[in-house]
């Protein structure tokens, strides 16, 4: 891992030349990192891209859910040991709980921005992942 090593993140990565679009990239990465079969995922759409200031990446977040026929059994993750140290399942209800969310302001150069932190159990989710979750939850709650 070149970027974001040791941080909590969502499945994802750079678009390969053979990827058709960001959705194909997201499904491929979820399969490579967690063993999720792309055929079991119903893609619901994307949210506006997020710019990760530290790495310079523009992140397109793809939202999906297990297809009804696939969700009858429990999803079993098979994490890639070269990319995933641990799988953390966080309920949306925990992320929506205001006691688990805080915002800190940071300044870099002439730019001040908000960093979203989510606490779940002993985990702290922040940075680009925190911002993506914030954007997703804003849409979820509207």
C-alpha positions as CSV (number, residue, x, y, z in Angstrom):
1,X,0.0,0.0,0.0
2,X,1.5,3.3,-1.1
3,X,-1.2,5.6,0.2
4,X,-3.3,5.7,3.4
5,X,-1.5,2.7,5.0
6,X,-2.9,1.9,8.4
7,X,-6.0,4.0,8.0
8,X,-9.6,2.8,8.1
9,X,-11.0,2.9,4.6
10,X,-13.7,1.8,2.3
11,X,-12.9,-0.7,-0.5
12,X,-11.5,1.1,-3.5
13,X,-8.5,2.0,-5.5
14,X,-7.3,3.5,-8.8
15,X,-9.1,2.9,-12.0
16,X,-7.2,0.3,-14.2
17,X,-7.0,0.8,-17.9
18,X,-9.3,-2.2,-18.4
19,X,-12.0,-0.8,-16.1
20,X,-15.0,0.5,-18.1
21,X,-15.9,3.2,-15.6
22,X,-15.8,4.1,-11.9
23,X,-18.6,1.6,-11.1
24,X,-16.6,-1.2,-12.7
25,X,-13.5,-0.1,-10.7
26,X,-15.5,-0.1,-7.4
27,X,-17.0,-3.6,-8.0
28,X,-13.5,-5.0,-9.1
29,X,-11.9,-3.5,-6.0
30,X,-14.6,-4.7,-3.6
31,X,-14.0,-8.2,-5.1
32,X,-10.2,-8.0,-4.9
33,X,-10.1,-6.6,-1.4
34,X,-13.1,-8.3,0.3
35,X,-14.2,-11.1,-1.9
36,X,-17.6,-9.6,-2.7
37,X,-18.9,-11.1,-6.0
38,X,-19.9,-8.2,-8.3
39,X,-22.9,-10.1,-9.6
40,X,-24.4,-10.0,-6.1
41,X,-24.3,-6.2,-5.9
42,X,-27.1,-3.9,-7.0
43,X,-25.5,-0.5,-7.8
44,X,-27.7,2.3,-6.6
45,X,-25.5,5.2,-7.9
46,X,-22.7,7.5,-7.1
47,X,-22.2,10.5,-4.8
48,X,-20.4,13.6,-5.9
49,X,-16.6,13.1,-6.1
50,X,-14.5,13.9,-3.0
51,X,-11.0,15.3,-3.4
52,X,-8.4,13.8,-1.0
53,X,-6.1,16.7,-0.3
54,X,-3.2,14.7,1.1
55,X,-2.9,12.2,-1.8
56,X,-4.4,14.4,-4.5
57,X,-6.9,11.7,-5.5
58,X,-10.4,12.5,-6.7
59,X,-12.6,9.7,-5.3
60,X,-15.8,8.6,-6.9
61,X,-17.9,6.8,-4.4
62,X,-20.2,4.1,-5.7
63,X,-23.2,3.1,-3.5
64,X,-24.5,-0.4,-3.7
65,X,-26.3,-3.1,-1.8
66,X,-26.6,-6.8,-1.9
67,X,-29.2,-8.0,-4.3
68,X,-32.3,-9.5,-2.5
69,X,-31.5,-13.0,-3.7
70,X,-28.0,-12.7,-2.4
71,X,-28.8,-11.3,1.0
72,X,-30.7,-14.4,2.2
73,X,-27.5,-15.8,3.6
74,X,-24.9,-14.0,5.6
75,X,-22.2,-12.2,3.6
76,X,-18.8,-13.8,4.2
77,X,-15.9,-11.5,3.6
78,X,-12.6,-13.0,2.4
79,X,-10.2,-10.1,2.9
80,X,-7.0,-9.9,0.8
81,X,-4.2,-10.1,3.4
82,X,-2.0,-7.8,1.3
83,X,-4.6,-5.0,1.4
84,X,-6.9,-5.5,4.3
85,X,-5.8,-6.0,7.9
86,X,-9.2,-6.1,9.4
87,X,-12.9,-5.9,8.3
88,X,-15.0,-3.6,10.4
89,X,-18.8,-3.6,10.0
90,X,-20.3,-0.3,11.2
91,X,-24.1,0.0,11.4
92,X,-25.5,3.1,9.7
93,X,-27.4,3.8,12.9
94,X,-24.0,4.2,14.7
95,X,-22.8,6.7,12.1
96,X,-26.0,8.7,12.3
97,X,-25.7,9.0,16.1
98,X,-24.5,12.6,16.7
99,X,-22.5,11.4,19.8
100,X,-20.3,9.4,17.4
101,X,-19.5,12.3,15.0
102,X,-17.3,15.4,15.5
103,X,-15.8,18.0,13.1
104,X,-12.4,19.5,13.5
105,X,-11.2,22.4,11.4
106,X,-7.7,22.3,9.9
107,X,-5.9,25.0,7.9
108,X,-3.3,24.3,5.1
109,X,-1.9,27.4,3.5
110,X,-4.8,29.8,2.9
111,X,-7.5,27.0,3.0
112,X,-9.5,26.0,6.1
113,X,-11.5,22.8,5.8
114,X,-13.5,20.5,8.0
115,X,-12.4,17.0,9.0
116,X,-15.2,14.6,9.9
117,X,-14.4,12.0,12.6
118,X,-16.7,9.0,13.4
119,X,-16.1,6.9,16.5
120,X,-17.3,3.4,16.6
121,X,-16.2,1.1,19.4
122,X,-12.4,1.5,19.6
123,X,-12.2,2.8,16.0
124,X,-11.8,6.3,14.8
125,X,-12.7,6.9,11.1
126,X,-11.6,10.2,9.6
127,X,-9.9,11.8,6.6
128,X,-11.2,11.0,3.1
129,X,-13.3,8.0,4.5
130,X,-14.9,10.3,7.2
131,X,-15.7,12.9,4.5
132,X,-17.2,10.2,2.2
133,X,-19.3,8.9,5.0
134,X,-20.5,12.4,5.9
135,X,-21.5,13.0,2.2
136,X,-23.3,9.6,2.1
137,X,-25.1,10.2,5.4
138,X,-26.2,13.6,4.3
139,X,-27.9,12.0,1.3
140,X,-29.2,9.1,3.4
141,X,-30.8,11.5,5.9
142,X,-32.5,13.8,3.4
